[in-house]
Amino acid sequence: SGNSVKESFVFETSLKNNREVPVLVNMEDQLPISSDKEIQVTEEEISGGTLDKFNGKINYQIVLQPGETKKITLAYSVKSPQNRAIRGSRNVRRSRTKF
């Protein structure tokens, strides 16, 4: 609405298996949780992870075949009153993990 602002945040993580055997990766990420009812966080993409809506934690169990690379995207939006500042980065974070 005219009195609120919606911001989107996107984070991407790349995983690559450099081994000659498959590997199982257990990864955890988290959506922000608002304790203020006027600030709403909406999940937009969790790339197949399992979200615990109570604490915002996202768990992933990913099997990577030898040489395989997978990208995990975490995207969410935050809707808040126009007069309230949202703390956080607007930049896309790119990280890589190799096994």
C-alpha positions as CSV (number, residue, x, y, z in Angstrom):
1,S,0.0,0.0,0.0
2,G,1.0,3.7,-0.1
3,N,2.2,3.7,3.5
4,S,4.5,0.7,3.2
5,V,7.7,-0.2,1.4
6,K,8.7,-3.7,0.1
7,E,12.3,-4.6,-0.3
8,S,13.7,-7.8,-1.9
9,F,16.8,-9.6,-0.9
10,V,18.6,-12.4,-2.9
11,F,21.5,-14.5,-1.8
12,E,23.2,-17.2,-3.9
13,T,25.5,-20.0,-2.7
14,S,27.4,-22.3,-5.1
15,L,28.5,-25.7,-4.0
16,K,30.9,-27.8,-6.0
17,N,32.1,-31.4,-5.4
18,N,35.8,-31.7,-6.5
19,R,36.0,-35.3,-5.2
20,E,35.8,-38.5,-7.2
21,V,32.9,-39.8,-5.1
22,P,29.4,-38.4,-4.3
23,V,29.2,-36.2,-1.2
24,L,26.2,-35.3,1.1
25,V,26.2,-31.7,2.2
26,N,24.1,-30.6,5.2
27,M,23.7,-26.9,5.0
28,E,21.7,-24.4,7.2
29,D,20.6,-20.9,6.3
30,Q,18.1,-18.6,7.9
31,L,15.3,-16.2,6.9
32,P,15.1,-13.1,9.1
33,I,12.4,-13.2,11.7
34,S,10.5,-10.0,12.7
35,S,9.2,-9.6,16.2
36,D,7.3,-6.5,15.0
37,K,3.8,-7.3,13.5
38,E,4.1,-4.3,11.2
39,I,7.2,-5.8,9.5
40,Q,6.4,-8.9,7.3
41,V,9.1,-11.2,5.9
42,T,7.9,-13.4,3.0
43,E,9.9,-16.4,1.7
44,E,10.2,-16.2,-2.1
45,E,12.8,-18.9,-2.9
46,I,14.6,-21.5,-0.8
47,S,15.8,-23.9,-3.5
48,G,14.3,-27.1,-2.1
49,G,15.3,-26.5,1.5
50,T,13.0,-27.3,4.5
51,L,11.8,-24.1,6.3
52,D,11.0,-24.1,10.0
53,K,8.5,-21.1,10.0
54,F,8.9,-20.7,13.8
55,N,12.6,-19.9,13.8
56,G,13.3,-19.1,10.1
57,K,15.9,-21.8,9.8
58,I,16.3,-23.5,6.4
59,N,17.9,-27.0,6.3
60,Y,19.3,-28.5,3.1
61,Q,20.5,-32.0,2.4
62,I,22.2,-31.9,-0.9
63,V,23.9,-34.8,-2.7
64,L,26.6,-33.7,-5.1
65,Q,27.9,-36.1,-7.7
66,P,31.6,-36.0,-8.6
67,G,32.3,-32.7,-10.4
68,E,28.8,-31.5,-9.9
69,T,28.0,-27.8,-9.0
70,K,24.7,-26.7,-7.5
71,K,23.5,-23.2,-6.8
72,I,21.2,-22.5,-3.8
73,T,19.2,-19.4,-3.9
74,L,17.7,-17.7,-0.8
75,A,15.3,-14.9,-1.7
76,Y,12.8,-13.1,0.5
77,S,11.0,-9.8,0.7
78,V,10.4,-7.5,3.7
79,K,7.4,-5.3,3.8
80,S,7.4,-2.5,6.4
81,P,5.9,0.9,7.1
82,Q,7.5,3.7,5.1
83,N,8.8,5.4,8.2
84,R,10.7,2.3,9.5
85,A,14.2,1.5,8.4
86,I,15.1,-2.0,7.5
87,R,18.6,-3.1,8.6
88,G,20.4,-5.3,6.1
89,S,22.3,-5.4,2.9
90,R,20.7,-4.8,-0.5
91,N,23.7,-6.4,-2.3
92,V,23.7,-9.9,-3.6
93,R,26.1,-12.1,-1.6
94,R,27.9,-14.7,-3.7
95,S,29.8,-17.4,-1.9
96,R,31.4,-20.7,-3.1
97,T,32.1,-23.8,-1.2
98,K,34.2,-26.6,-2.6
99,F,34.6,-30.2,-1.4
